[in-house]
Every structure is written in structure tokens, then in C-alpha cells.
Amino acid sequence: MKKKETNEYRKAKENIKTVKNSRVSWKPGNMLYPVPAVMVSCQREGEKPNIITVAWAGTICSTPAMLSISIRPERHSYKIIKETREFVVNLVTKDLVRATDYCGVKSGREVDKFSEMRLTPCSLEHVKAPGIEESPVNLACRVVEIKPLGSHDLFLAEVVGVTVNSRYMDEKGKFHLNDAGLISYSHGEYFELGKKLGSFGYSVKKAGKKPSGRRKNK
């Protein structure tokens, strides 16, 4: 019996070693993927509007509605947003993916991105910066704090207005955002969102009862 336990123990140790050897350690880096790729529009008064593509963006608060974007200080849009204290986050669809990439690699110091990509600036309430008409959702934002972090500065902003494209609204007024062909960015590549796997709360809902759809912070 003792010999059998020893063999089992040795086998377990070998299995653990195999699992450990299947992992490769890298130096610290940003591997939090996928992330949204969004086009952020901004404008100084009297100048042409500009667009910067941002992948370091996310929701940070529900009430008040807030989000964040991170931008390198050397980017053209950085000074515009820092001075005006406002910007617009425009969600991106598969039809906008080429423009999204272009706006991430070209500088507004050299080109008019709206003109080059044939995008339409649209006026929004609450901010002077324009949204992008072709985007399904425009989030008008006002900066409340800028935090220098290192390579990037973090802009914390309150969402002061939201406009949506009515083409994704049904006759009952429900907004079908997930039918818009949204994209994500992962490890240097763009992807269209794919198959639905579930909805919030589906893992605990009882048979015959629909989940509320309301997210609770825990």
C-alpha cells in the first residue's frame, strides 16, 4: 500500500511539473486583450476636427457615467483634449475598421482625417467637439481629471451625452447595438464580434425565468 501511494505521489509531481513547463514567463506588459478599439474625436475652436484611435479605453463608473482613455503626450490629439477638456468616443463597426486603423497611424498634424477617410463630423449637445456620423454610438465626454502614469496619461471623463444611430432601433424603441458589427482589438489585430455565448445572469437564472439584465457590482 505504501509503495502504491509513493508511485501515485510521484506521478502527481510529474503532472505538476508538466503543467508548469507548459507556461512561458515574459516580462511585465499589457496583455489584457481583447479591448475595444474606438475613434476619439476632438477639436480646438477655429481649427479642423481631428480623430485619434484609442485602444486603452474603458468604463470606470456607472453613476455618474464615466470612462477613461489613455493617450501618449506626444500625440497631436493629446494637447487638443488637454486644452479643451472634452472629446467624443465613437464606437467602431466593421465598416469603419479601415478608418480606425488609419486614424491610429496617421497624425492630424499632417492630414485631415475626416476628409481622407470620408467621415462626417456631426454636432452634439453638451460638447463643442464633433462626433462621427457613421458611428453607431457617440459618447460626449468632459474631462474631470488627468493622471500622468508613464508612457501614457489617463484622462478620466464624465459622459455628458449619448447619441445613437436610429438604424439600429426597432419599432419598439429597443437599441440593437450588437447587430452593428462592432469590432475589438487583440494583440495587434482587429476582430468583428462573433457568436453570442450568453447574456448577463444566464449562469444562475432559473428555468423559465429571464435574467433581469441589470448588473450588480460585487
C-alpha positions as CSV (number, residue, x, y, z in Angstrom):
1,M,0.0,0.0,0.0
2,K,2.8,2.3,0.9
3,K,4.6,1.7,-2.4
4,K,1.4,2.3,-4.3
5,E,0.9,5.7,-2.6
6,T,4.5,6.6,-3.4
7,N,4.0,5.9,-7.1
8,E,0.8,7.9,-7.2
9,Y,2.6,10.8,-5.4
10,R,5.5,10.6,-7.9
11,K,3.0,10.7,-10.8
12,A,1.2,13.7,-9.4
13,K,4.5,15.6,-9.1
14,E,5.4,14.8,-12.7
15,N,2.0,16.1,-13.8
16,I,2.5,19.3,-11.9
17,K,5.9,19.7,-13.4
18,T,4.5,19.2,-16.9
19,V,1.8,21.9,-16.3
20,K,4.5,24.4,-15.1
21,N,6.7,23.7,-18.1
22,S,3.8,24.4,-20.4
23,R,3.9,28.1,-19.4
24,V,6.3,30.7,-20.6
25,S,7.2,33.7,-18.5
26,W,7.5,37.1,-20.1
27,K,8.5,40.5,-18.7
28,P,5.6,42.6,-17.5
29,G,3.5,44.0,-20.3
30,N,-0.1,44.8,-21.4
31,M,-1.7,41.5,-22.5
32,L,-5.2,42.4,-21.4
33,Y,-7.0,41.5,-24.6
34,P,-9.3,41.9,-26.3
35,V,-10.1,45.6,-25.9
36,P,-12.4,48.0,-27.7
37,A,-10.9,50.0,-30.5
38,V,-12.6,53.4,-30.6
39,M,-12.2,56.6,-32.6
40,V,-11.9,59.6,-30.3
41,S,-12.8,62.9,-32.0
42,C,-11.7,66.3,-30.7
43,Q,-11.4,69.9,-31.9
44,R,-9.9,73.3,-31.0
45,E,-12.1,76.3,-31.7
46,G,-11.4,77.7,-35.1
47,E,-9.4,74.6,-36.2
48,K,-10.4,71.4,-38.2
49,P,-11.5,68.5,-36.0
50,N,-9.2,65.5,-35.5
51,I,-9.6,61.8,-34.8
52,I,-7.3,59.6,-32.7
53,T,-7.8,55.8,-32.4
54,V,-7.6,54.6,-28.9
55,A,-7.4,51.0,-27.6
56,W,-6.7,51.9,-24.0
57,A,-10.3,52.9,-23.2
58,G,-12.9,51.6,-20.7
59,T,-15.8,52.2,-18.5
60,I,-14.9,53.2,-14.9
61,C,-18.2,54.3,-13.3
62,S,-21.9,53.9,-13.7
63,T,-23.2,56.8,-11.6
64,P,-22.1,59.2,-12.7
65,A,-21.4,57.7,-16.1
66,M,-17.6,57.9,-16.6
67,L,-15.0,56.4,-18.8
68,S,-11.3,56.7,-19.4
69,I,-8.9,56.9,-22.3
70,S,-5.1,56.8,-22.2
71,I,-3.0,58.9,-24.7
72,R,0.7,59.4,-25.2
73,P,1.6,63.1,-24.5
74,E,3.4,63.3,-27.9
75,R,0.2,62.6,-29.9
76,H,-1.4,65.5,-31.7
77,S,-4.8,65.0,-30.0
78,Y,-3.3,65.0,-26.6
79,K,-2.8,68.7,-26.4
80,I,-6.2,69.4,-28.0
81,I,-8.0,67.3,-25.4
82,K,-5.9,68.7,-22.5
83,E,-6.7,72.3,-23.6
84,T,-10.4,71.8,-24.4
85,R,-11.1,69.3,-21.7
86,E,-13.6,67.4,-23.9
87,F,-13.8,64.7,-26.5
88,V,-16.1,62.2,-28.1
89,V,-15.8,58.5,-28.1
90,N,-17.2,56.9,-31.2
91,L,-17.8,53.2,-31.3
92,V,-16.4,51.3,-34.3
93,T,-18.0,48.8,-36.7
94,K,-16.5,46.5,-39.3
95,D,-17.4,49.2,-41.9
96,L,-15.2,51.6,-40.1
97,V,-12.2,49.4,-39.3
98,R,-10.0,50.8,-42.1
99,A,-10.7,54.3,-41.0
100,T,-10.0,53.2,-37.4
101,D,-6.6,51.9,-38.4
102,Y,-5.7,54.9,-40.5
103,C,-6.6,57.3,-37.7
104,G,-4.3,55.4,-35.4
105,V,-1.2,55.5,-37.6
106,K,-1.6,59.0,-39.3
107,S,-1.1,62.2,-37.5
108,G,-3.6,65.1,-37.5
109,R,-0.6,67.4,-37.8
110,E,-0.2,66.2,-41.4
111,V,-3.6,65.1,-42.7
112,D,-7.3,65.9,-42.3
113,K,-8.6,62.5,-41.2
114,F,-12.2,63.3,-41.6
115,S,-11.6,64.3,-45.2
116,E,-9.2,61.5,-46.0
117,M,-11.5,58.8,-44.6
118,R,-14.7,60.4,-45.9
119,L,-16.1,60.6,-42.4
120,T,-18.8,63.1,-41.5
121,P,-18.5,65.3,-38.4
122,C,-21.8,65.7,-36.5
123,S,-22.8,68.3,-33.9
124,L,-23.6,67.1,-30.4
125,E,-25.1,68.5,-27.4
126,H,-23.0,69.4,-24.3
127,V,-19.6,69.5,-26.1
128,K,-18.2,71.5,-29.0
129,A,-16.2,68.6,-30.3
130,P,-17.9,66.8,-33.1
131,G,-19.0,63.1,-33.2
132,I,-18.6,60.8,-36.2
133,E,-21.9,60.4,-38.0
134,E,-21.0,57.0,-39.4
135,S,-20.5,55.6,-35.8
136,P,-23.4,53.7,-34.2
137,V,-22.8,55.4,-30.8
138,N,-21.2,58.8,-29.9
139,L,-20.3,59.4,-26.3
140,A,-19.8,63.1,-25.5
141,C,-17.2,63.4,-22.7
142,R,-15.9,66.1,-20.4
143,V,-12.5,65.6,-18.7
144,V,-12.6,65.7,-14.9
145,E,-9.0,64.6,-14.2
146,I,-5.7,63.9,-16.0
147,K,-3.4,61.4,-14.4
148,P,0.2,61.1,-15.7
149,L,1.2,57.5,-15.5
150,G,4.3,57.0,-17.6
151,S,4.2,56.4,-21.3
152,H,0.5,57.5,-21.3
153,D,-1.6,60.0,-19.4
154,L,-5.0,58.8,-18.2
155,F,-8.0,61.0,-19.0
156,L,-10.9,60.4,-16.6
157,A,-14.0,61.8,-18.1
158,E,-17.7,62.1,-17.4
159,V,-20.1,61.0,-20.1
160,V,-22.4,64.1,-20.5
161,G,-24.3,62.9,-23.6
162,V,-25.0,59.9,-25.8
163,T,-26.4,59.8,-29.3
164,V,-27.2,56.6,-31.2
165,N,-27.9,55.8,-34.8
166,S,-31.6,55.1,-35.3
167,R,-31.0,52.4,-37.9
168,Y,-30.3,50.0,-35.0
169,M,-33.6,50.9,-33.3
170,D,-36.6,48.6,-33.7
171,E,-40.2,49.7,-33.8
172,K,-40.5,49.2,-30.0
173,G,-37.6,51.5,-29.4
174,K,-35.1,48.8,-28.4
175,F,-31.5,49.6,-29.4
176,H,-29.8,46.5,-31.1
177,L,-26.2,47.6,-30.6
178,N,-24.8,44.0,-31.0
179,D,-26.2,44.0,-34.6
180,A,-24.0,46.8,-35.6
181,G,-20.9,44.7,-36.3
182,L,-18.7,46.1,-33.5
183,I,-15.0,45.3,-33.5
184,S,-12.4,44.6,-30.9
185,Y,-8.6,44.8,-30.9
186,S,-6.4,41.9,-29.8
187,H,-2.6,41.7,-29.9
188,G,-2.2,43.9,-32.9
189,E,-5.2,42.7,-34.9
190,Y,-8.9,43.7,-35.4
191,F,-11.8,41.3,-35.0
192,E,-15.5,41.5,-35.5
193,L,-17.6,40.4,-32.6
194,G,-18.9,36.9,-33.2
195,K,-21.3,34.3,-31.8
196,K,-23.3,35.1,-28.7
197,L,-22.5,32.8,-25.8
198,G,-24.9,34.0,-23.2
199,S,-26.4,37.1,-21.5
200,F,-25.7,38.7,-18.1
201,G,-27.1,36.5,-15.4
202,Y,-27.7,33.4,-17.6
203,S,-25.5,31.2,-15.4
204,V,-27.8,31.5,-12.3
205,K,-31.2,32.0,-13.9
206,K,-33.9,29.5,-13.1
207,A,-35.6,27.6,-15.8
208,G,-38.4,29.6,-17.5
209,K,-37.3,32.9,-15.9
210,K,-35.4,35.5,-17.8
211,P,-32.5,37.3,-16.1
212,S,-33.1,40.9,-15.2
213,G,-30.2,42.2,-17.3
214,R,-29.2,44.6,-14.5
215,R,-25.6,44.2,-13.5
216,K,-24.8,44.4,-9.8
217,N,-21.4,45.5,-8.5
218,K,-20.0,43.0,-6.0
